[in-house]
């Protein structure tokens, strides 16, 4: 009898729990309705309402639960916003209007920067950051997922680097047709991130896969493989140290052979390209220019000055722009005809709201160097600038 009674109690408890769970599923979290015009950011985790974005005013509302904190702020786009605490210990604030695109931010709790647990984690400025997306209108559809077109794959792989003395992680995009054409070989674009970010940046913050899928489906870009590696060298001091601090040597001596052994590539200079944003643009110049027997296409997105401004190799600035053109990057531009014969595309991009390389571009053109110069209107040193740059750069490759 006792066993039967215990069994009946257990069944009743299970029924109550099931009913409660069903109720939760039907009702969802008991959150207050957002103010009119605000919607959860596309970067939010499952069911999180905040941060909430107003697409019309481009303002962001934040909410942080920190009942024991004395002061809470939001650090967004170089401005700190003081938050106001309610009787339940929730802190809220609303930002100024923001520029469209992706922005990192942090929560400052009594002066200590932490992630907002309401968003996905994005690696930026050398730590896991929160992120918020201020949506564009239809003009941003090129980097959004399009359910009506075929989609490629972004594969996560590890390979061994002899120079690094460690395994290294790399993301590789293959076009939608890759598995359907088992004998076809593809050109390769090596695509680099910027300082403080990692090899996941182009996939996550940059929406590279959506951009490439759209360009290839529209026949604006040829189907290609895109390789996204880290711009940094990790070490394990208890076991081994990196043999070199020059990551560009890792790209050429370790990464490229791995990619060409693992994937069906067209392994010649006419079918290899490299591009990078910010510091990755500088790494592109320091990889491509000494190895023009291996690359024929290159692009820098907000990154040309990384090598040009100091004449390359940390040399002193040249006295005039003409001399700087001739001496930069160990004199790669000195013979304009020889450079143009080797380099099928030199693409330089920047946002109009950041430090522009236009003077250097004009000097290159005057010297006879063929350059395609692209400007992203109204954007600064940010991911929207680089999404637009890739969208302009990729259609020009391998044609």
C-alpha positions, -999 to 999 in steps of 0.1 A, spaced: 0 0 0 28 24 9 45 18 -25 12 25 -43 7 57 -24 43 69 -32 37 61 -68 5 80 -69 22 111 -53 50 109 -79 25 107 -108 6 137 -94 39 157 -91 48 149 -126 14 160 -139 17 193 -120 52 198 -134 40 190 -169 11 215 -166 34 242 -153 59 236 -181 31 237 -207 19 270 -192 54 284 -194 56 274 -231 22 290 -238 28 322 -219 66 327 -224 86 349 -200 66 374 -181 83 406 -194 69 440 -197 60 450 -232 86 471 -250 79 507 -258 64 513 -292 90 511 -320 115 490 -301 123 454 -309 149 430 -295 183 433 -312 192 406 -337 222 398 -315 202 388 -285 202 354 -270 171 332 -269 140 351 -256 160 381 -243 141 414 -250 170 437 -242 189 454 -257 160 467 -277 165 487 -308 143 513 -324 150 511 -362 135 545 -368 153 566 -341 183 542 -340 183 543 -302 190 513 -280 173 505 -247 194 485 -222 182 466 -191 206 450 -165 197 431 -134 222 440 -107 203 446 -74 234 450 -52 254 473 -75 260 509 -66 265 522 -101 258 507 -135 267 522 -169 266 511 -206 298 517 -226 287 520 -262 306 537 -291 330 557 -269 303 570 -246 292 559 -211 255 560 -203 244 561 -166 217 536 -159 187 542 -135 178 515 -109 142 506 -102 127 491 -70 133 456 -82 170 461 -88 168 464 -126 189 492 -142 178 508 -175 189 535 -199 184 546 -235 213 555 -258 216 584 -282 209 576 -319 236 552 -333 251 547 -367 235 517 -385 255 484 -383 272 463 -356 286 478 -324 304 462 -294 294 474 -259 301 466 -223 282 469 -190 302 487 -163 291 474 -128 307 496 -102 334 504 -127 341 468 -138 334 460 -175 315 428 -180 294 413 -208 257 417 -210 243 382 -206 214 391 -229 235 390 -261 257 365 -279 294 368 -272 316 384 -299 353 385 -297 364 421 -300 392 442 -284 407 410 -272 378 399 -250 344 385 -253 321 414 -258 284 420 -261 271 433 -294 241 452 -308 229 455 -344 213 488 -356 194 476 -386 197 490 -421 167 490 -444 165 469 -476 200 482 -485 213 457 -459 197 427 -475 230 416 -491 244 405 -457 211 389 -444 201 353 -448 182 347 -480 160 316 -477 154 316 -515 190 309 -526 215 280 -522 238 283 -492 274 273 -488 291 259 -457 315 274 -432 336 246 -419 356 247 -386 389 229 -389 422 226 -371 456 221 -387 492 218 -374 515 248 -378 552 239 -377 561 276 -373 536 281 -345 543 247 -328 506 244 -321 474 234 -337 456 264 -352 419 270 -359 406 281 -393 372 286 -408 367 277 -444 337 287 -465 329 265 -495 302 275 -520 269 258 -522 279 239 -553 311 224 -538 297 190 -530 277 188 -562 308 192 -584 333 166 -571 359 172 -598 358 210 -600 386 231 -585 381 265 -570 400 297 -565 408 308 -529 404 341 -511 423 344 -478 403 368 -457 418 383 -425 402 400 -395 414 430 -376 432 437 -343 415 424 -312 392 401 -331 396 365 -343 390 341 -371 353 340 -363 348 377 -368 341 375 -406 315 347 -401 298 363 -371 301 401 -371 308 403 -409 281 378 -422 306 368 -448 286 336 -457 255 355 -465 274 380 -486 292 353 -506 260 332 -510 242 362 -524 269 373 -548 274 338 -561 237 331 -565 233 363 -584 263 354 -606 281 386 -595 310 366 -580 326 334 -592 322 304 -568 353 304 -545 366 291 -513 372 316 -485 397 309 -458 395 328 -425 425 323 -402 436 340 -370 459 371 -372 475 362 -339 499 335 -326 489 316 -295 516 300 -273 517 275 -245 547 285 -224 547 252 -204 551 231 -235 564 251 -265 568 286 -279 561 300 -313 591 298 -336 583 331 -351 563 362 -344 555 367 -381 521 353 -387 523 360 -424 549 332 -426 524 308 -410 499 318 -437 523 310 -466 543 280 -452 517 262 -431 481 274 -439 483 274 -477 497 239 -481 470 226 -456 442 243 -476 455 230 -509 458 195 -496 424 195 -479 402 213 -505 399 212 -543 418 244 -551 433 260 -582 467 262 -567 484 290 -586 488 327 -582 462 336 -607 436 319 -585 448 331 -551 436 364 -534 441 379 -500 422 407 -482 420 420 -447 404 447 -425 423 471 -404 454 453 -390 445 424 -413 450 449 -442 485 454 -430 490 417 -427 477 413 -463 503 437 -476 531 420 -456 520 386 -470 512 395 -506 539 420 -516 569 397 -506 551 367 -523 537 380 -556 547 347 -571 518 333 -550 491 360 -551 477 381 -579 447 397 -562 446 417 -530 424 441 -510 427 462 -479 397 474 -460 406 503 -437 441 489 -436 463 503 -463 479 528 -440 491 500 -417 521 496 -440 520 527 -462 521 554 -436 555 545 -423 570 535 -456 568 498 -446 588 479 -420 585 508 -395 608 530 -416 608 568 -410 581 586 -431 593 597 -465 597 635 -470 570 636 -498 543 613 -511 561 605 -544 591 593 -525 569 574 -501 552 556 -529 585 545 -544 600 533 -510 570 518 -493 568 481 -489 605 477 -499 599 495 -532 572 472 -546 556 502 -564 588 517 -578 584 500 -612 547 506 -619 546 485 -651 562 455 -634 537 458 -605 507 461 -628 518 431 -648 518 409 -617 489 423 -597 455 417 -613 437 438 -586 448 462 -559 416 472 -541 417 498 -513 385 505 -493 377 529 -464 348 545 -447 342 582 -453 341 588 -415 375 573 -408 411 583 -417 412 582 -455 440 568 -476 428 589 -506 460 610 -508 481 578 -510 457 563 -535 460 595 -557 498 593 -554 498 557 -565 476 564 -595 498 594 -605 528 570 -603 510 547 -627 498 520 -603 463 506 -611 441 509 -581 404 504 -574 394 528 -546 361 522 -527 345 544 -501 317 533 -477 295 564 -473 289 575 -437 307 547 -419 338 546 -397 361 519 -385 334 494 -381 319 462 -395 294 478 -418 324 494 -436 340 460 -441 308 442 -451 303 468 -478 340 464 -488 337 426 -492 305 431 -512 324 453 -537 357 434 -536 345 397 -542 328 403 -575 360 416 -590 380 385 -582 392 358 -606 377 373 -637 
